Amino acid sequence: MQDRKKANRLYLILTFSISWLCWLVVAGITHFTKISLFSPIALPLYSIGAAGPMISALIVKKKRSSAKEYREFKKKIINFKQPLTAYFLVFFMGWSFCFFPVLLGGSQQIGPVYIFLQQLPVMIFFGGGLEEVGWRGYLLPELQHRFSSFWSTCILSVIWTVWHLPLWLVKGSGQDTTNLIGFMLFIGSMAFLLTLLWNRYESIVLCMLLHASFNSFTDVYPADFSNLWLSSALLLVCLFFYWGTTRFLLQSKIKQG
């Protein structure tokens, strides 16, 4: 147990050090020079920062696991052998998550749905997908060794939100014009869906695709983080879906057992 705590502490220290250092440098570049975020200088640093959770997970796994466990972890990152229904579920959850605000009048469609497909590869590698190697592939299972699925998700949501904080200092990041409380509620909503997906399939690939889908569909249905009522409603819907599905899966396992 003590070794696990040390490994998790190391993971968080590395993740925040890599990401915050890169992003704070980018914040200085975008604020005090005429260099934009998407320049050849700033963008690579920004991308390394975004990959911090993945880099740290690989380092900690390499340091703390056996050679066999480390190889198995790396294989999970590129293991696409999942049921076809799982992929349909991923894209349905990504679409419905972003379409829900439209139903409540808090957003509107600004482009054709196929834009999502154009954005998806970008979002996998540069828009959040790679984070899932760390957040769901490493940290969530570690938290669930000590806490319930619900509380593990709450803890991870707080860590995930705090990890993003330097991006409010980066011009052009998107977060620099975002309401922090609304963003935190959206993070929590996404986290419960990602926990549900991980606990059902234990697939890093599916979590990467779902995270990337969230960000890709926002180019079709833009998120309004300033609407706290809408953000709260979305969180409640995701919590209800998480609770109902988790209970259903548990009862199914009991019947099968």
NORBEL-V214072 format. One record per pair of residues at least 12 apart in sequence whose ideal C-beta (glycine too) atoms are under 10 Angstrom apart, sorted by the first residue. I is the first residue (numbers start at 1). GAP is how many residues later the second one is. Records with the same first field share a line. If there is no record, write none. Layout:
I = GAP + GAP
This chain:
1 = 144 + 145
3 = 61
4 = 60 + 138 + 141 + 142
5 = 137 + 141
6 = 54 + 58
7 = 53 + 54 + 56 + 57 + 58 + 131 + 135
8 = 52 + 56 + 130 + 131 + 134 + 135 + 137 + 138
9 = 51
10 = 46 + 49 + 50 + 53 + 54
11 = 42 + 45 + 46 + 48 + 49 + 50 + 52 + 53 + 123 + 127 + 128 + 131
12 = 41 + 44 + 48 + 122 + 127 + 147 + 151
13 = 43 + 47
14 = 38 + 39 + 41 + 42 + 43 + 44 + 45 + 46 + 120
15 = 37 + 38 + 39 + 40 + 41 + 42 + 44 + 45 + 116 + 119 + 120 + 123 + 124 + 144 + 148
16 = 36 + 37 + 40 + 143 + 146 + 147 + 149 + 150
17 = 35 + 39
18 = 30 + 31 + 32 + 33 + 34 + 35 + 36 + 37 + 38 + 41
19 = 27 + 29 + 30 + 31 + 32 + 33 + 34 + 36 + 37 + 112 + 144 + 145 + 146 + 147 + 148
20 = 29 + 32 + 142 + 143 + 145 + 146 + 147
21 = 24 + 27 + 28 + 31 + 145
22 = 20 + 22 + 23 + 24 + 25 + 26 + 27 + 28 + 29 + 30 + 144
23 = 22 + 23 + 25 + 26 + 27 + 29 + 140 + 141 + 142 + 143 + 144 + 145 + 146 + 147 + 150 + 152
24 = 21 + 25 + 142 + 145 + 146
25 = 16 + 17 + 20 + 21 + 23 + 24 + 141 + 145
26 = 13 + 15 + 16 + 17 + 18 + 19 + 20 + 21 + 22 + 23 + 140 + 141 + 143 + 144 + 145 + 146 + 147
27 = 15 + 19 + 139 + 140 + 141 + 142 + 143 + 144 + 146 + 149
28 = 14 + 141 + 142
29 = 12 + 13 + 16 + 17 + 141 + 142
30 = 12 + 16 + 139 + 140 + 141 + 142 + 143 + 146
31 = 138 + 139 + 140
35 = 136
36 = 135 + 136
37 = 130 + 133 + 134 + 135 + 136 + 137 + 139
38 = 134
42 = 128 + 129 + 130
43 = 83
46 = 80 + 121 + 124 + 126 + 127
47 = 78 + 79 + 80 + 83
49 = 114 + 117 + 118 + 121
50 = 75 + 76 + 77 + 78 + 79 + 80 + 81 + 114 + 117
51 = 74 + 75 + 78 + 79 + 80 + 82 + 83
52 = 78 + 79 + 82 + 111
53 = 75 + 77 + 78 + 79 + 80 + 81 + 82 + 83 + 84 + 85 + 86 + 106 + 107 + 110
54 = 23 + 75 + 76 + 77 + 78 + 79 + 80 + 81 + 83 + 84 + 150 + 154
55 = 75 + 78 + 79
56 = 77 + 78 + 82 + 83
57 = 16 + 20 + 74 + 75 + 76 + 77 + 78 + 79 + 80 + 81 + 82 + 147
58 = 12 + 15 + 16 + 19 + 75 + 76 + 79 + 80
60 = 74 + 78 + 79 + 82
61 = 12 + 13 + 72 + 76 + 77
62 = 12
73 = 60 + 64 + 65 + 131
74 = 59 + 130
75 = 129
76 = 57 + 61 + 126 + 127 + 128 + 129
77 = 53 + 55 + 56 + 60 + 126 + 127 + 128 + 131
78 = 126 + 127
79 = 123 + 124 + 125 + 126 + 127
80 = 123 + 125 + 126 + 129
81 = 122 + 124
82 = 119 + 120 + 121 + 123 + 124 + 127
83 = 118 + 120 + 123
86 = 111 + 114 + 115 + 117 + 119 + 120 + 123
87 = 118 + 119 + 122
89 = 107 + 108 + 111 + 112 + 117 + 121
90 = 103 + 107 + 111 + 113 + 115 + 116 + 117 + 118 + 119 + 120 + 121 + 122 + 123
91 = 25 + 26 + 29 + 118 + 119 + 122 + 125 + 126
92 = 121
93 = 97 + 100 + 101 + 103 + 104 + 117 + 120 + 121 + 145 + 148
94 = 22 + 26 + 96 + 99 + 115 + 116 + 117 + 118 + 119 + 120 + 121 + 122 + 123 + 124
95 = 18 + 21 + 118 + 119 + 121 + 122 + 125 + 126
96 = 97 + 121 + 141 + 145
97 = 89 + 92 + 93 + 96 + 113 + 116 + 117 + 120 + 121 + 124 + 126 + 137 + 140 + 141 + 144
98 = 18 + 115 + 116 + 117 + 118 + 119 + 120 + 121 + 122 + 123 + 124 + 125 + 136
99 = 14 + 118 + 121 + 122
100 = 89 + 121 + 130 + 133 + 134 + 137 + 138
101 = 117 + 120 + 121 + 122 + 123 + 126 + 129 + 130 + 132 + 133
102 = 118 + 119 + 120
103 = 130
104 = 123 + 125 + 126 + 129 + 130 + 133
105 = 122 + 125
106 = 115 + 117 + 118 + 120 + 121 + 123 + 124 + 125 + 127 + 128
107 = 111 + 113 + 114 + 115 + 116 + 117 + 120 + 123
108 = 112 + 113 + 114 + 116
109 = 111 + 112 + 113
110 = 108 + 109 + 110 + 111 + 112
111 = 108 + 109 + 110 + 111
112 = 108
113 = 104 + 107 + 108
114 = 106
115 = 101 + 102 + 104 + 105
116 = 96 + 97 + 99 + 100 + 101 + 102 + 103 + 104 + 105
117 = 99
118 = 98 + 101
119 = 93 + 94 + 96 + 97 + 98 + 99 + 100 + 101
120 = 89 + 92 + 93 + 95 + 96 + 97
121 = 91 + 95
122 = 90 + 93 + 94 + 97
123 = 85 + 86 + 88 + 89 + 90 + 91 + 92 + 93 + 94 + 95 + 96
124 = 81 + 84 + 85 + 87 + 88 + 89 + 91 + 92
125 = 83 + 87
126 = 86 + 89
127 = 47 + 84 + 85 + 87 + 88 + 89 + 91 + 92
128 = 62 + 80 + 82 + 83 + 84 + 85 + 86 + 87 + 88
129 = 75 + 76 + 78 + 79 + 80 + 81 + 82 + 83 + 84 + 85 + 86 + 87
130 = 74 + 78 + 81 + 82
131 = 29 + 32 + 76 + 77 + 80 + 81
132 = 62 + 65 + 66 + 71 + 72 + 73 + 74 + 75 + 76 + 77 + 78 + 79 + 80
133 = 71 + 72 + 74 + 75
134 = 29 + 70
135 = 21 + 22 + 24 + 25 + 28 + 56 + 59 + 63 + 69 + 72 + 76
136 = 20 + 55 + 58 + 59 + 61 + 62 + 63 + 66 + 67 + 68 + 70 + 71 + 72 + 74 + 75
137 = 61 + 65 + 66 + 67 + 68 + 70 + 71
138 = 66
139 = 13 + 16 + 17 + 20 + 21
140 = 12 + 13 + 15 + 16 + 51 + 54 + 55 + 58 + 59 + 67
141 = 57 + 58 + 61
142 = 14
143 = 12 + 13 + 16 + 52
144 = 12 + 51 + 54 + 55
149 = 43 + 46 + 47 + 49 + 50 + 93 + 97
150 = 42 + 45 + 89 + 92 + 93 + 96
152 = 39 + 43 + 47
153 = 35 + 38 + 39 + 40 + 41 + 42 + 43 + 45 + 46 + 86 + 89
154 = 34 + 37 + 38 + 41
155 = 36
156 = 31 + 32 + 35 + 38 + 39
157 = 27 + 28 + 29 + 30 + 31 + 32 + 33 + 34 + 35 + 37 + 38 + 78
158 = 26 + 29 + 30 + 33
159 = 28 + 32
160 = 24 + 27 + 28 + 30 + 31 + 34
161 = 19 + 20 + 22 + 23 + 24 + 25 + 26 + 27 + 30
162 = 22
163 = 24
164 = 14 + 16 + 19 + 20 + 23
165 = 15
167 = 16
168 = 12 + 15
174 = 41 + 44 + 49 + 51
175 = 50
177 = 48 + 49
178 = 45 + 46 + 47 + 48
179 = 45 + 46 + 47 + 48 + 49 + 52
180 = 45
181 = 44 + 45 + 47 + 50 + 51
182 = 41 + 42 + 43 + 44 + 45 + 46 + 47 + 48 + 49 + 50 + 52
183 = 40 + 42 + 43 + 48
184 = 41 + 47 + 51
185 = 40 + 42 + 43 + 45 + 46 + 47 + 48 + 49 + 50 + 51 + 53
186 = 28 + 32 + 37 + 38 + 39 + 44 + 45 + 48 + 49 + 52
187 = 44 + 48
188 = 43 + 44 + 46 + 47 + 50 + 51
189 = 25 + 42 + 43 + 44 + 45 + 46 + 47 + 48 + 49 + 50 + 52 + 53
190 = 20 + 21 + 24 + 25 + 44 + 45 + 48
191 = 44 + 47 + 51
192 = 43 + 45 + 46 + 47 + 48 + 49 + 50 + 51 + 53 + 54
193 = 14 + 17 + 18 + 21 + 45 + 46 + 48 + 49 + 52
194 = 12 + 13 + 14 + 16 + 17 + 20 + 44 + 48
195 = 12 + 47 + 51
196 = 14 + 42 + 45 + 46 + 47 + 48 + 49 + 50 + 53
197 = 12 + 13 + 14 + 48
198 = 12
199 = 43 + 46 + 47 + 50
200 = 45 + 46 + 49
